[in-house]
Amino acid sequence: MSTTTTAPPSVPPVGDARRSAFRQFLDRSDQLGIGVALVLLVVLMAIIAPYFWSVNNLLEVMRQVSAIAILAAGGTFVILTAGIDLSVGSALGVTAMVAIVLSSADAPAIVSIVGALAAGAVIGAINGVFISRFALPAFIVTLAALTFLRGFVYVGTGGTTLIPDSIGYGWIGQDSILGVPYAVVIMLVVYVVGWFVLNRTVFGRQVMAIGGNAEAARLSGIPVRRVIFLVYVISGLTAGVAGLIVASRLESAVPDLGTGYELNAIAAIVLGGTSLAGGRGSLVGTFIGAIFIAVITNGMTLLNVQSFYQQIIMGFVILLAVLIDRLRRGTAGD
Amino acid sequence: MAIENSPRPVVRLRGIVKRFAGVTVVNGVDLDLFAGQVHVLAGENGAGKSTLMKVLAGIHKPDAGTIEIDGEQRSFDVRTAKVAGIALVHQELLIAPNLSVADNLAMGREYRTGLGTLNRRRTRERAREQLARVGATFPETERAEHLSTGQQQLVEIARSIADNPKVLIFDEPSAALSAREVANLFRIVEEQRAAGTAIVYITHRMDEIEKLADVVTVLRDGKFVETLPIAEASPEAIVTRMVGRPIEALFSENRPPAGEVVLDVSDLGDGENIGPISLEVRAGEVVGMAGLVGSGRTEFARLVFGADEAKTGTVRIDGELLRSTSPMGAMRAGVALVPESRKDQGLVLGESIAQNVVMASFGSVSSAGVIRSRAVKKVTDSERTRMGIKSPRDMKVRQLSGGNQQKVLLSKWLQTNPKVLILDEPTRGVDVGAKADIYAIINAIAAKGVAVLVISSELPELLGLVDRIVVMREGRLVAAFPNVDLTEEAVMQHAFGVPSTQTSSNPILSKKALS
């Protein structure tokens, strides 16, 4: 470990200090299990489906997972505070719909982009107000939002596929820079920014503190309500970013866009070692979790597994991955 | 003692070893327990007392060593240990708050009717008998969440002794009890001893050892140190063996005279059970607040700090009115509260020492909202030096001993540079060595001109540490004394509300406290 211990080595080891190295390794290896699993999976896929290990396919895997991964980045903040945001799939539908509706009215690209992001932030703010100010359970608030936001998508699209004549931001979902799809670049930027906010800012440390012990955080003068409000805004914002990517790829809005995405995002977060009880987890883990899901999906497609069976397999894989993680950590005592 | 020590012990532990994640917590301990004997296990936090007893109760599987019950070698899980007659009264109470006392007592051994449905009448009758045995006065129909901690513990004890165990283990049972509840607990322990039960009693408290113990075994760092008959177990002998060195003076003496009034509380109350309370604490002064558990001391501290909302009265810091009613506002005015429960209210156990130390003072280690990790390291290392914490700064607080956890919590609040420092039970569950360190730090803080208010249930601690003592009873300040020739008895009389025989020397103050 990178720590320096002031006690000279000749001093008989204090119980606390002696425990540290091993325990810290275990604490930091929260993402280790899923990381190793991902590597094994990639090797396996490269062997049995040679096309998997091609630059084009790998970039395609990344592009396909970008929307879910971005949702999961915002969701990680929420879950670290011991909250949950079930509304992100519907929120993605709303923000994509807003972008497309604006395009249909011939608004310039920048207006559609800002409109989608703003819609996401507003949705997050509504969730956040009910959860932080009125102290309603996050599960219920965002479950309600999942329902009424989906209703808005149906209203906004009139229940059919909405196709504007042209959109000025199709490049987001379709083009590449230096061979890398913009969607992938945006995803990476979201994760880098998110990592910095979570690990290097006061806000990020407050998120971890609240998830670890909300009462201790409050008594330490941390503005608990404001931080909780903000994590839902972040989650809404990432739904806006993901909505833009999806809308620009499809150049249209369909009423059921994003349905079920929230569960994939939560699966990625949990696979990445973040605890639903809050206070423990990381964005690196979430990122690996998202890629893991994408690789399995892609691999099954390459192997011509029927999509119905893909769902069954995916469900069990998630269960298995979390079980292995639990067993691995269970051996660490406590 | 009703029963002679039988030559053969009821329980014989030999060479018990228990490791967690490669760390040896219990290291080759031998222990003999005899019928009708109270065997006190003493040792600092982390000495392995609780773990050793959990091995005996089948909760942990030993990595090495043997357990003999009545001369027969056994290996246990929780269920078979129970059948073999080993009962453990847990430190953390295992009570379902949403169930009635009777249902809690029947948990796991529900009485059924011939039809297989719950036999509610039998359940309640049995519960009444069990409660009577432990001297409980609350009805068996009460929901457990409405009971005080002490009453919940009686439920736990009633459940443990229901099957007349051979071995009864108490793990720091008195930590959260009022004096009256402790007296009742002692009565139960003595009855069980008279009935021929082998009793293990884990405690830190010297007065309990003197009152209860037949033999005392001291553990240190997971190892057996010595078993002493009570005649040889003087407090000095025990403490020396616990810490491995003699503790000279826990408390320092000469403190410079107090300065101006810093904390000025006037008629503060919650509009219900607490207050109105008035109290002044001066710069450089250490004031102790005594009183029974439940007398409103913690609630008072929370009102001052804004953790709960005050309905009446004012708080002034350096003469300035504290208008805000939130911890944030109180902190800005220079108030710090080291709360009673470090695990629930104080620390984020899953975070590192460093993160906990800076948690209440992010402003001083960040620029424009971005944490300066070098500043965090510097602050943490200076606190580790000041507090004598040897563990590395990246270590999770969960892995620290109680004493080190308390030091981290204290560090966190000292980092806010308070003018007023309120400490609620600062040495609860803390070993002797860490206690001495904490007293030294409190003295150093006061010497720097901070106004300190210490809430404590340990009167020797208050008498050794503070300049003045105020006493709370039933939500009010009922007495205040300068700490000169003060006895525990004098303070306790006011805490209990017993009419004092020495009223003239111990003035009872209804409104304004001495300053």
Boltz contact constraints between the chains, C-beta under 6 A:
constraints:
  - contact:
      token1: [A, 3]
      token2: [B, 392]
      max_distance: 6.0
  - contact:
      token1: [A, 3]
      token2: [B, 394]
      max_distance: 6.0
  - contact:
      token1: [A, 5]
      token2: [B, 392]
      max_distance: 6.0
  - contact:
      token1: [A, 7]
      token2: [B, 390]
      max_distance: 6.0
  - contact:
      token1: [A, 14]
      token2: [B, 390]
      max_distance: 6.0
  - contact:
      token1: [A, 15]
      token2: [B, 46]
      max_distance: 6.0
  - contact:
      token1: [A, 16]
      token2: [B, 391]
      max_distance: 6.0
  - contact:
      token1: [A, 16]
      token2: [B, 400]
      max_distance: 6.0
  - contact:
      token1: [A, 17]
      token2: [B, 390]
      max_distance: 6.0
  - contact:
      token1: [A, 17]
      token2: [B, 391]
      max_distance: 6.0
  - contact:
      token1: [A, 19]
      token2: [B, 23]
      max_distance: 6.0
  - contact:
      token1: [A, 19]
      token2: [B, 399]
      max_distance: 6.0
  - contact:
      token1: [A, 20]
      token2: [B, 392]
      max_distance: 6.0
  - contact:
      token1: [A, 20]
      token2: [B, 395]
      max_distance: 6.0
  - contact:
      token1: [A, 22]
      token2: [B, 21]
      max_distance: 6.0
  - contact:
      token1: [A, 22]
      token2: [B, 22]
      max_distance: 6.0
  - contact:
      token1: [A, 23]
      token2: [B, 399]
      max_distance: 6.0
  - contact:
      token1: [A, 200]
      token2: [B, 370]
      max_distance: 6.0
  - contact:
      token1: [A, 200]
      token2: [B, 371]
      max_distance: 6.0
  - contact:
      token1: [A, 201]
      token2: [B, 369]
      max_distance: 6.0
  - contact:
      token1: [A, 201]
      token2: [B, 370]
      max_distance: 6.0
  - contact:
      token1: [A, 202]
      token2: [B, 362]
      max_distance: 6.0
  - contact:
      token1: [A, 202]
      token2: [B, 366]
      max_distance: 6.0
  - contact:
      token1: [A, 202]
      token2: [B, 369]
      max_distance: 6.0
  - contact:
      token1: [A, 209]
      token2: [B, 348]
      max_distance: 6.0
  - contact:
      token1: [A, 209]
      token2: [B, 359]
      max_distance: 6.0
  - contact:
      token1: [A, 212]
      token2: [B, 348]
      max_distance: 6.0
  - contact:
      token1: [A, 212]
      token2: [B, 350]
      max_distance: 6.0
  - contact:
      token1: [A, 212]
      token2: [B, 351]
      max_distance: 6.0
  - contact:
      token1: [A, 213]
      token2: [B, 348]
      max_distance: 6.0
  - contact:
      token1: [A, 215]
      token2: [B, 345]
      max_distance: 6.0
  - contact:
      token1: [A, 216]
      token2: [B, 345]
      max_distance: 6.0
  - contact:
      token1: [A, 216]
      token2: [B, 346]
      max_distance: 6.0
  - contact:
      token1: [A, 216]
      token2: [B, 347]
      max_distance: 6.0
  - contact:
      token1: [A, 216]
      token2: [B, 348]
      max_distance: 6.0
  - contact:
      token1: [A, 219]
      token2: [B, 307]
      max_distance: 6.0
  - contact:
      token1: [A, 219]
      token2: [B, 327]
      max_distance: 6.0
  - contact:
      token1: [A, 219]
      token2: [B, 345]
      max_distance: 6.0
  - contact:
      token1: [A, 220]
      token2: [B, 359]
      max_distance: 6.0
  - contact:
      token1: [A, 220]
      token2: [B, 360]
      max_distance: 6.0
  - contact:
      token1: [A, 221]
      token2: [B, 327]
      max_distance: 6.0
  - contact:
      token1: [A, 221]
      token2: [B, 328]
      max_distance: 6.0
  - contact:
      token1: [A, 221]
      token2: [B, 331]
      max_distance: 6.0
  - contact:
      token1: [A, 221]
      token2: [B, 360]
      max_distance: 6.0
  - contact:
      token1: [A, 279]
      token2: [B, 350]
      max_distance: 6.0
  - contact:
      token1: [A, 280]
      token2: [B, 350]
      max_distance: 6.0
  - contact:
      token1: [A, 332]
      token2: [B, 21]
      max_distance: 6.0
  - contact:
      token1: [A, 333]
      token2: [B, 20]
      max_distance: 6.0
  - contact:
      token1: [A, 333]
      token2: [B, 21]
      max_distance: 6.0
